[in-house]
Amino acid sequence: MKILLLVLGAMAVLFFAVGGISGAGENNNEGNDKNAAEGESSDSSLLGEWYDINSDTVLAIDRNRIEIRYGNNWKQEYPYTVKKDSGYVFLVFNGDFFSRIEVAGPDRLIAYEEILDGHSRKFDFARKENMAARLAIKDNSKNMPKEIVSDEIEEFSFNFHNGRGRDYGLAKEWPQGSYSISVEHADNGEYQFDFYVQGDSYVVARITSAVTPEFMKGLDKVIKSSGIPGHNGYNRKNDADRDGYGLSVSYKSEEKISIFAYGNAADTSVFDFSSILEYFRNSPELKAEFDRHLLKHH
C-alpha cells in the first residue's frame, strides 16, 4: 500500500510540473503575439498593393517593408513598424512625403502629406478591385422646394475653389484660391458682407462691408433669375479629396436653398457661379473695392 501511494504521489508531481511548463509556454506565445501586433510587422490582411484614389500613388506592403511608387518615375522602400495610438492602428516609417499611414478599415489606408506650408494632399488608398466603388458619385439629394416666395434674405453663404483643374466659367480677373462669401443680417438691422479668398499659403483678397437691404433684394433677383432655386436640395459626392462647393441661402420666411457637391461631383457646377460674383463686383455698393482687389491680382 505504501508503495502504491508513493507511486501515485510521484505521478501527481510530474503532472503538475508538466502542466506548469505547458501553461508558461502558452503565456509566452501570447506575449509574442502581442509584440507582433505592435512594433514588428503587419498582419496578412494589409499585405499586397494599395492604390490612391486621388493620384497615381501605389503602396506595396510586405511583412517588413513598404514600397511607395509615384507614377512610373519614382519609388522608394522603407522598413516600418505597427503602432497603436488611442485605439487607432498606424504603419510608421521614415518616409520622404509622409511617415504614417492609418489603417482606417479593411479596405482603406489614409495618409497626409507632411508639409509646413500650403495645401496638404490626402492619400486615400484602396484595393484595386474597389477603386470604382470608392470613386462612384453618390446622390444624397433631398426633395426641397424648387420655388422661393420670399425676397428677404437673412443669411447667404457661398464657398468654392477656383483653380486646381476646375473651370467654372469665371472671367480671368477672378483669382485662383478658396472662396468664402457670406452676408448676414446683423442684430442692428444692417447686413454685413464678407468676401474672402485664401491661396495655398496667403490671403489673396479680403473685402468686408456693410450693405443695404436694396443690395439684398438685388441678390435675391439674381438667384431667382439664374434658376438656382430649381436645384434646391442638390447634394452629390464621392470619396475623392477635392474641393467641393456649397451654396446656402436662408430667408426671413424660413424658406431655404441648399446646394452642395463634394469630391469629383464638384468638377462641374449645376448653377452659374459668375452670375452671383458679377453681381457683387458690379454693385455700386461694392464696385470700388472689387475693382481694387481684382486689379491687384490680375
Backbone hydrogen bonds, N-H to C=O, Kabsch-Sander energy under -0.5 kcal/mol:
donor,donor_aa,acceptor,acceptor_aa,energy
5,L,1,M,-2.3
6,L,2,K,-2.2
7,V,3,I,-2.1
8,L,4,L,-2.3
9,G,5,L,-2.3
10,A,6,L,-2.1
11,M,7,V,-2.0
12,A,8,L,-2.1
13,V,9,G,-2.2
14,L,10,A,-2.2
15,F,11,M,-2.4
16,F,12,A,-2.3
17,A,13,V,-2.0
18,V,14,L,-2.3
19,G,15,F,-2.5
20,G,16,F,-2.5
21,I,17,A,-2.2
22,S,18,V,-2.7
23,G,19,G,-2.8
24,A,20,G,-2.4
25,G,21,I,-2.0
26,E,22,S,-2.0
27,N,23,G,-2.3
28,N,24,A,-2.1
29,N,25,G,-2.1
30,E,26,E,-2.1
31,G,27,N,-2.0
32,N,28,N,-2.0
33,D,29,N,-2.4
34,K,30,E,-2.0
35,N,31,G,-2.2
36,A,32,N,-2.2
37,A,33,D,-1.8
38,E,34,K,-1.2
39,G,82,V,-2.0
41,S,36,A,-1.0
42,S,63,R,-0.7
46,L,43,D,-1.8
47,L,44,S,-1.1
48,G,61,I,-2.7
50,W,59,L,-2.6
51,Y,126,A,-3.3
52,D,57,T,-2.5
53,I,124,D,-2.6
55,S,52,D,-0.6
58,V,69,R,-2.5
59,L,50,W,-2.7
60,A,67,E,-2.3
61,I,48,G,-2.7
62,D,65,R,-2.6
66,I,78,Y,-2.9
67,E,60,A,-2.7
68,I,66,I,-0.5
68,I,76,Q,-2.8
69,R,58,V,-2.8
70,Y,74,W,-2.7
71,G,56,D,-1.7
71,G,69,R,-0.7
73,N,70,Y,-1.1
74,W,70,Y,-1.0
76,Q,68,I,-1.9
78,Y,66,I,-2.4
80,Y,64,N,-1.6
81,T,92,V,-2.1
83,K,81,T,-0.5
83,K,90,F,-2.7
85,D,88,Y,-2.6
88,Y,85,D,-2.0
90,F,83,K,-3.0
91,L,101,I,-2.6
92,V,81,T,-2.9
92,V,90,F,-0.6
93,F,99,S,-2.2
95,G,93,F,-1.3
101,I,91,L,-2.4
102,E,110,I,-3.2
103,V,89,V,-2.8
104,A,102,E,-1.2
104,A,108,R,-1.5
105,G,108,R,-1.0
108,R,105,G,-1.3
109,L,125,F,-1.7
110,I,102,E,-2.1
111,A,123,F,-2.5
113,E,121,R,-2.8
114,E,97,F,-2.7
115,I,113,E,-1.0
120,S,118,G,-0.6
123,F,111,A,-3.5
124,D,122,K,-0.6
125,F,109,L,-3.4
125,F,123,F,-0.5
126,A,51,Y,-2.3
130,N,127,R,-1.7
131,M,128,K,-1.2
134,R,130,N,-1.8
135,L,131,M,-1.9
136,A,132,A,-0.8
138,K,237,K,-3.8
140,N,138,K,-0.8
140,N,235,N,-2.7
142,K,233,G,-2.3
144,M,142,K,-1.4
144,M,232,N,-0.7
153,I,151,D,-0.8
154,E,250,S,-3.1
155,E,250,S,-1.8
156,F,183,V,-2.4
157,S,248,S,-2.3
158,F,181,I,-2.6
159,N,246,G,-2.4
160,F,179,Y,-1.5
162,N,177,G,-2.7
163,G,161,H,-0.7
166,R,163,G,-1.1
174,W,171,A,-1.8
177,G,162,N,-2.0
178,S,198,Q,-2.9
179,Y,160,F,-3.3
179,Y,177,G,-0.6
180,S,196,Y,-2.7
181,I,158,F,-2.6
182,S,194,D,-2.5
183,V,156,F,-2.2
184,E,192,Q,-1.9
185,H,154,E,-1.4
186,A,184,E,-0.8
186,A,190,E,-3.2
189,G,186,A,-1.7
191,Y,211,V,-1.3
192,Q,184,E,-2.7
193,F,191,Y,-0.6
193,F,209,S,-3.3
194,D,182,S,-2.8
195,F,207,I,-3.1
196,Y,180,S,-1.8
197,V,205,A,-2.6
198,Q,178,S,-2.4
199,G,197,V,-0.5
199,G,202,Y,-3.4
204,V,197,V,-2.4
204,V,202,Y,-0.6
205,A,197,V,-1.4
207,I,195,F,-2.8
209,S,193,F,-2.2
211,V,191,Y,-2.5
216,M,212,T,-1.5
217,K,213,P,-2.2
218,G,214,E,-2.1
219,L,215,F,-1.9
220,D,216,M,-2.1
221,K,217,K,-1.8
222,V,218,G,-2.0
223,I,219,L,-2.3
224,K,220,D,-2.2
225,S,221,K,-2.9
226,S,222,V,-1.7
227,G,224,K,-1.3
228,I,223,I,-1.8
230,G,227,G,-0.9
231,H,228,I,-2.2
232,N,229,P,-1.8
233,G,258,S,-2.7
234,Y,231,H,-2.1
236,R,260,F,-1.4
237,K,138,K,-1.9
239,D,134,R,-1.6
242,R,240,A,-1.7
245,Y,261,A,-2.3
246,G,159,N,-2.5
247,L,259,I,-2.9
248,S,157,S,-2.8
249,V,257,I,-2.3
250,S,155,E,-2.8
251,Y,255,E,-2.7
252,K,152,E,-2.8
254,E,251,Y,-2.1
257,I,249,V,-2.4
259,I,247,L,-2.4
260,F,234,Y,-2.5
261,A,245,Y,-2.3
262,Y,236,R,-2.1
263,G,242,R,-1.2
265,A,262,Y,-1.5
266,A,263,G,-1.6
267,D,264,N,-1.7
268,T,265,A,-0.5
273,F,271,F,-0.9
276,I,272,D,-0.7
276,I,273,F,-0.8
277,L,273,F,-2.0
278,E,274,S,-3.0
279,Y,275,S,-1.0
280,F,276,I,-1.9
281,R,277,L,-2.6
282,N,278,E,-2.2
283,S,279,Y,-0.9
283,S,280,F,-0.7
286,L,283,S,-1.6
287,K,283,S,-2.5
290,F,286,L,-2.4
291,D,287,K,-2.9
292,R,288,A,-1.9
293,H,289,E,-2.2
294,L,290,F,-3.0
295,L,291,D,-2.2
296,K,292,R,-1.2
297,H,293,H,-0.9
298,H,294,L,-0.6
